Amino acid sequence: MKCKYTIETLIGELTVLENDGRITDLHFGKVSILGMVEKKTELIAEVEKQINEYYQGSREEFDIPLRIEGTPFQKKVWEALREIPKGETRTYEDIAMAVGSPKASRAVGMANNRNRIPVIIPCHRVIGKNGKLVGFAGGLDVKEKLLEMEKKSR
C-alpha cells in the first residue's frame, strides 16, 4: 500500500512516502500527492522518531528500510553520501572521486538533485568547491540548519 504522512521533526515538517514497507520519498513541508493513503504507519512513525533522535544527538545513523530507485551511477553517489560522517561536508568533486569518476562533478550534482530521500541520504553534506552552500531542495537556510544541528549533536 502507498501511504504518505506529514511528520513533525526538529528540522520542520517532512512529508514521508512509504510503499510496501519501505520509504521511497521524503519532502520538505506538507505535500499533496494523489493516489496515496494519508496514514501514519508504524514505519513513518519510526522515521519521525529516528530523525528527531538523530538531531537530538541520541542516534548516530538511520536504520530505516528504503526503496532507492535510480541509475547505477546515482546509486553509487547516494551510497557515497551516506559515507560522509555526521557534521562533515564534502565537495561535488570529492564525491566524484569517491565513486571513481573524478571528472563527473556535474553528474554528481545532478544525482544529488535527484535524491528522493534527503536527510536520510544526506545530500545536504555536499557543498561547492569554494566551500559555499549550494543547491538544496529544502532551501539553503534548511541546509545550513541541518549542518549546524549535526555538528552540535556529534
N, C-alpha and C positions, 0 to 999 in steps of 0.2 A: 504494500500500500504506500502511496506517495503522500507524505504529510509535511506540513510546514507549521512553524510556530515562531512568534517573536519573543525572544527571551530578554531578560534584564541582566546586564552584566556590569562589572566595574568600568568597562570601556564603552558603555552605552547599549542601546538596543541593537540586537542582532537577530535577523530572521534566518532560521536554520531549516534546511530542507533535508528530509530523510526519505529514502526509498529502500524498502525491503531490508531494514535493519542496518543501513549504512548511511552516513552523512554524505550528501552529494554537493551541497552548496551552503555557503554562509554569506549573507548580505548585511551590509551596514544599514541600520534603520529598519523600519517596518516596510515590507514589500508585499504587494498583492500578486498572486500567481494563480491563474485559472487552472482548474482541474486538480487542485491539491486539497486534501482534507486539512482543516485547521485543527491541529491536535498536538498537545504537549505529550509526546510519547515518553517512555522511560529513557530512551536514548537521547532525545532532545533535552530532557531534564538533566541527564548526565553531562551533556555538553555545557549547559549553563553552569553546573556545579564545578566542572573541571576548569572552565575559563576563569571563573571567579577565584578558585583556589590558586590557579597559576599566577594571576595578577596580585593576589594577596601574599604570594611567596611561599605558600604551603605545598605547592606542586611544582615539579621541575619539568615534566613533559606530559603530553596528552596521550591518553590511552583510549582512543575512540575509533571504532571501525569506520573507514572511509571508502567511498567508491570514487576513485580517481580516474577520470576519463580525459585522455589527451593523446598527443602523438608520443612516440618513444622519446624524442628529444625533450618535449615538455615534461614528461615524467622524470627524466634524468635531472632536469633543472629543479623541479619541485622536490625531488629527493635531496639534492644538494642544499636547498633552502632549509630543509629540516635538520641538516647537519650544522647550521650556524648556531653557535651557543647563545643561549638566552642573554639578552642585553648587549650583544655584539652586532656589528654590521659587516657587510662585505659589499664590494662594488660589483657591477654587472660583469666587468672584466674578470674579477676573482671567480665568479660563478662559472663564466665561460671556460676558464682554465680548469676549474674543478670537474667539469663534465667532459673535458678532453677536446674542447672546440675553442681554442684561445682567440680566434677572430670572430666569434659569434656573440659579441656583447649585445648587439641589437636583437638577435634572436632570443637571447636570454631575457631582454626587456619585454619582448612580445609574449614569451612564456609566462613571465611574471604577470603581465596584463591579463592573461587567460586563466590564471589561478582562480578556481571557483570556490576554494576553501581557505580564504585568507585567515590570518591569526593562527589557525592550527597548522597550516602550511605557511610559514612566516615570511611572506614576500615583503613585509614592511621592513625587514632587516637589510634590504638591498638599497644601496644609495649610489649617487652619481660618483664618477671618478674624482671629482673635485671635493668630495665629502659632503655635498649638499643633498638634502632630501629631495627626491624627485618622484613623480607619479605614484599615486596610490588610490585605489577605489574608494576608500573611506575618507579621502582628503588628506592633505599634508599635515593638518593640525592633529588628526587622529593618528597618523603615522608617528609624529613626534611624541604624542602622548603614550603610545604603545611602547616606544623605545625607552622613554623615561621611566615608565612603570616597570619595565623589565629590568632595567639597571637597578632600580631601588629594591626590587623583590629577589635579587640574586643572593 
